[in-house]
């Protein structure tokens, strides 16, 4: 008999026996099926507790305000929040993820579309100042900005967050281009950075951000990016 796939021949005392080899893949699949059948049905995971999230975020912000980014320890956050460390590890894979999640607890800027770029930007900056008074986030950004320069993982997590929070300003500039208020070749990233960055720097170093300062900053940025008439 000629050789066939899966057939092996054994010559024992002049008698030839044909033995069909077992397919290891089928054997493994059958074993897995038997194991699954004998295993008791698993319990569904418990739903995520929003109160635990709130306590962890609050503890993270408090510790970061006291010790900076480097001073955050999972054990300390868990103890202050009253949760197990395993609870935190199930939610966030790294300290950078945890910190950015804490930053996201601050409310974002609400998009504004008045049909006029100057009014849009004034409204957005006023919102920004109100948020800095009601949330501790702005005071933490200076620490994180310094840490970002030497921590690539934090930079990868932090940069998308900042871009997302600045999006209403970028969107206002894009609408202004479509209306002809801003030159089409304007660098919108630069314009957004000039406006937001100047406001943040003034707050960091104790400068007054009253209505006159807000209007002066907006007018300065608009003058640099106005569409030629």
C-alpha positions as CSV (number, residue, x, y, z in Angstrom):
1,X,0.0,0.0,0.0
2,X,1.4,3.4,-1.0
3,X,2.0,6.0,1.7
4,X,-0.9,8.3,2.4
5,X,-1.1,11.6,4.3
6,X,-1.6,10.9,8.0
7,X,-0.8,7.2,7.6
8,X,2.3,5.6,9.1
9,X,3.4,2.0,8.5
10,X,5.0,-0.2,11.2
11,X,6.6,-3.6,10.3
12,X,6.5,-5.9,13.2
13,X,7.5,-9.5,12.8
14,X,6.8,-9.3,9.1
15,X,3.3,-7.9,9.5
16,X,2.6,-4.4,8.3
17,X,0.3,-2.3,10.4
18,X,-1.2,0.9,9.2
19,X,-1.8,3.5,11.9
20,X,-3.5,6.8,11.1
21,X,-1.7,9.6,12.8
22,X,-3.8,11.9,15.0
23,X,-4.0,15.5,13.9
24,X,-2.5,17.6,16.8
25,X,-4.7,20.6,15.9
26,X,-7.9,18.5,16.2
27,X,-6.6,16.9,19.4
28,X,-6.0,20.4,20.9
29,X,-9.4,21.7,19.8
30,X,-11.1,18.6,21.3
31,X,-9.2,19.1,24.5
32,X,-10.1,22.8,24.7
33,X,-13.8,22.0,24.1
34,X,-13.8,19.4,26.8
35,X,-12.1,21.8,29.2
36,X,-14.6,24.5,28.4
37,X,-17.5,22.1,28.9
38,X,-16.3,21.0,32.3
39,X,-15.5,24.5,33.5
40,X,-18.3,26.2,35.4
41,X,-19.7,29.3,33.7
42,X,-17.7,32.4,34.7
43,X,-19.2,35.3,36.5
44,X,-19.6,38.6,34.6
45,X,-17.2,41.3,35.8
46,X,-18.6,43.9,38.2
47,X,-19.6,47.2,36.6
48,X,-17.2,50.0,37.1
49,X,-18.0,52.1,40.2
50,X,-18.2,55.8,39.2
51,X,-17.7,56.8,42.9
52,X,-14.4,55.0,43.0
53,X,-13.4,56.9,39.8
54,X,-14.3,60.2,41.4
55,X,-12.3,59.5,44.6
56,X,-9.3,58.3,42.7
57,X,-9.3,61.4,40.4
58,X,-9.7,63.8,43.4
59,X,-6.8,62.0,45.3
60,X,-4.6,62.2,42.2
61,X,-5.2,66.0,41.8
62,X,-4.6,66.6,45.5
63,X,-1.3,64.7,45.6
64,X,-0.1,66.2,42.3
65,X,-0.8,69.7,43.6
66,X,1.2,68.9,46.7
67,X,4.1,66.9,45.3
68,X,4.1,67.3,41.6
69,X,4.0,64.6,38.9
70,X,7.1,62.8,40.3
71,X,5.5,62.6,43.7
72,X,2.5,60.6,42.6
73,X,2.6,57.0,43.9
74,X,-0.1,54.5,43.2
75,X,-0.1,53.3,46.8
76,X,-0.6,56.8,48.1
77,X,-3.4,57.6,45.7
78,X,-5.2,54.3,46.5
79,X,-4.8,55.0,50.3
80,X,-6.2,58.5,50.0
81,X,-9.0,57.4,47.8
82,X,-9.8,54.4,50.0
83,X,-9.6,51.8,47.2
84,X,-7.3,48.9,46.5
85,X,-4.3,49.3,44.2
86,X,-5.8,46.6,41.9
87,X,-8.8,48.9,41.4
88,X,-6.5,51.5,39.9
89,X,-4.5,49.2,37.8
90,X,-7.7,47.9,36.2
91,X,-8.6,51.4,35.1
92,X,-5.3,53.0,34.1
93,X,-2.2,51.2,32.8
94,X,0.3,53.9,33.8
95,X,0.7,57.0,35.9
96,X,0.6,59.2,32.8
97,X,-2.8,57.7,31.9
98,X,-4.1,58.4,35.4
99,X,-2.8,62.0,35.4
100,X,-4.4,62.8,32.0
101,X,-7.7,61.2,33.2
102,X,-7.5,63.5,36.2
103,X,-7.0,66.5,33.9
104,X,-10.0,65.5,31.9
105,X,-12.2,65.9,34.9
106,X,-12.1,69.7,34.3
107,X,-14.9,70.9,32.1
108,X,-13.9,71.8,28.5
109,X,-14.5,75.0,26.7
110,X,-17.9,75.2,25.1
111,X,-17.7,75.9,21.3
112,X,-18.9,79.4,20.4
113,X,-20.1,80.6,17.0
114,X,-21.3,84.2,16.9
115,X,-20.4,84.8,13.3
116,X,-17.6,87.1,14.3
117,X,-14.1,85.9,15.2
118,X,-13.4,88.6,17.7
119,X,-16.5,87.9,19.7
120,X,-15.9,84.2,19.6
121,X,-12.3,84.5,20.9
122,X,-13.4,86.9,23.7
123,X,-16.1,84.5,24.8
124,X,-13.7,81.5,24.8
125,X,-11.0,83.4,26.8
126,X,-13.7,84.5,29.3
127,X,-14.7,80.8,29.7
128,X,-11.1,79.8,30.1
129,X,-10.6,82.3,33.0
130,X,-13.8,81.1,34.7
131,X,-12.5,77.5,34.5
132,X,-9.2,78.4,36.0
133,X,-10.9,80.0,39.0
134,X,-13.2,77.0,39.5
135,X,-10.8,74.1,38.8
136,X,-7.2,73.5,40.0
137,X,-6.0,72.3,36.6
138,X,-4.3,75.4,35.5
139,X,-1.9,75.4,38.5
140,X,-0.8,71.8,37.6
141,X,0.0,72.6,33.9
142,X,3.2,74.3,34.7
143,X,4.5,71.2,36.6
144,X,3.4,68.9,33.8
145,X,4.9,71.2,31.1
146,X,8.3,70.8,32.7
147,X,7.9,67.1,33.2
148,X,6.7,66.6,29.6
149,X,10.1,67.7,28.3
150,X,11.8,64.7,29.9
151,X,9.0,62.1,29.9
152,X,8.1,60.8,26.4
153,X,5.2,58.7,27.8
154,X,3.6,61.7,29.5
155,X,4.1,63.8,26.3
156,X,2.3,61.2,24.2
157,X,-0.7,61.3,26.6
158,X,-0.7,65.0,27.4
159,X,-0.4,66.5,23.9
160,X,-3.6,65.0,22.6
161,X,-5.4,66.3,25.7
162,X,-4.1,69.8,25.2
163,X,-5.0,69.8,21.5
164,X,-8.5,68.6,22.3
165,X,-9.0,71.3,24.9
166,X,-7.8,74.0,22.5
167,X,-10.0,72.7,19.7
168,X,-12.8,75.3,20.1
169,X,-10.2,78.1,19.5
170,X,-8.9,76.3,16.4
171,X,-12.4,75.8,15.1
172,X,-13.2,79.5,15.6
173,X,-10.2,80.4,13.4
174,X,-11.2,77.9,10.7
175,X,-14.7,79.4,10.5
176,X,-13.1,82.8,10.3
177,X,-11.1,81.7,7.3
178,X,-14.2,80.6,5.5
179,X,-15.8,84.0,6.2
180,X,-12.8,85.8,4.9
181,X,-11.8,87.3,8.3
182,X,-8.5,85.5,8.4
183,X,-6.0,85.0,5.7
184,X,-6.2,81.5,4.1
185,X,-2.5,80.9,4.6
186,X,-2.6,81.7,8.3
187,X,-0.9,79.2,10.6
188,X,-3.9,78.2,12.8
189,X,-1.8,76.1,15.2
190,X,0.4,79.1,15.8
191,X,-2.5,81.5,16.2
192,X,-4.2,79.1,18.7
193,X,-0.9,78.7,20.6
194,X,-0.4,82.5,20.7
195,X,-3.8,83.1,22.2
196,X,-3.9,80.2,24.7
197,X,-0.2,80.3,25.6
198,X,-0.2,84.0,26.3
199,X,-3.2,83.7,28.6
200,X,-1.6,80.8,30.5
201,X,1.7,82.5,30.9
202,X,0.1,85.6,32.2
203,X,-1.8,83.6,34.8
204,X,1.3,81.6,35.8
205,X,3.3,84.8,36.5
206,X,0.5,86.7,38.3
207,X,-0.5,89.1,35.6
208,X,-4.0,90.6,35.6
209,X,-6.4,89.0,33.2
210,X,-9.2,91.5,33.3
211,X,-11.5,92.4,30.4
212,X,-8.9,95.0,29.1
213,X,-6.2,92.3,29.1
214,X,-8.4,89.8,27.3
215,X,-9.4,92.3,24.6
216,X,-5.8,93.4,24.1
217,X,-4.6,89.9,23.7
218,X,-7.4,89.0,21.2
219,X,-6.8,92.2,19.2
220,X,-3.0,91.5,19.1
221,X,-3.6,88.0,17.7
222,X,-6.2,89.2,15.2
223,X,-4.0,91.9,13.9
224,X,-1.3,89.4,13.2
225,X,-3.6,87.1,11.3
226,X,-6.2,89.4,9.7
227,X,-7.0,88.9,6.1
228,X,-5.7,91.7,3.8
229,X,-8.4,93.9,2.6
